[in-house]
Amino acid sequence: MTTNAHAGHTAHVNAAAQPGHVEQSTAHGGHAEHGGGAHAPHNGHAPQGGAHEGHEAHSEHGGGTHAGHGTHAAGHDAGLPGGLGITQDGYTLDLDTTIAEPGKIDFRFRILGPDGSAVTEFDAIHDRELHLIVARRELTGFWHVHPRREADGTWVIQLDLPEAGAYRVFTDIAPRALGRTITLGADLAIARHYAPQPVPVVNRTTEVDGYQVTVAGELRAEGDLLTLTVRKDGEPVTDLQPYLAAFGHLVILRAGDLAYVHVHPNGEPGDGVTPSGPEVTFHTAVPGPGTYRLFLDFQHNDVVRTAAFTLTTLEIPAP
């Protein structure tokens, strides 16, 4: 799926490897409960609840680098949705292991370049060289983490995946030699007895830690606006805090194949025109008909939380 760059985003520059940053959550019927509550904003997140966290805004990138907020769906050259391939444009996601036991695991992987060696030079995407998303295939669990890159190009982070099941791992990266962002995906199995679950039912309102979040708008292949509104105890939240250079981060995954879209809001903190809530608006474009799970990250009172929703679209994209 090819997407277009939105103006207004500053060019990404290289950043040094960030310390391990973990945001974990598991979705239960559209609720985003974070293992007892909250995610700390920039250090390691490790709660488990109903959504994912900490994603930065990606412009819609087609053949170029990020230029603004928008929709992130890799596979541009082939016109495919993001995250469906372990290899794209000569870059490969190389996991040290594809099978692990439930619980805490030391997760290690590399991004191999066209010459087969580990890549060590990346442009930053919203303050991070790499964004790692881990999702259960039923979309009942979601983790957004920021691993640490070692000097030899190995990425390292401790994951806490408490339940057996089939998982998908996504990496948002911008290899400097490539000059644009791509998303690679690979399977990860957590062993032991596995009881499949249905995708959470369609819902446009969810609650997390006393915050009520609603989504308005439709998912369309040709693109449309989604507006997410955040309230606390029924009152509009008008002082959302910037989190990784945006007032919100939205990841959309399609049930069945886990086609991946990463979206960032219109406008950005400090631009003089974008309000800090209660509404956060995203321009989204999905690969086609299906059921989609949406994970919104937002920060308030120095805590990152995630709200999860399920929406459907029946529209058939034009050939």
Disulfide bonds with the S-S distance in Angstrom:
none
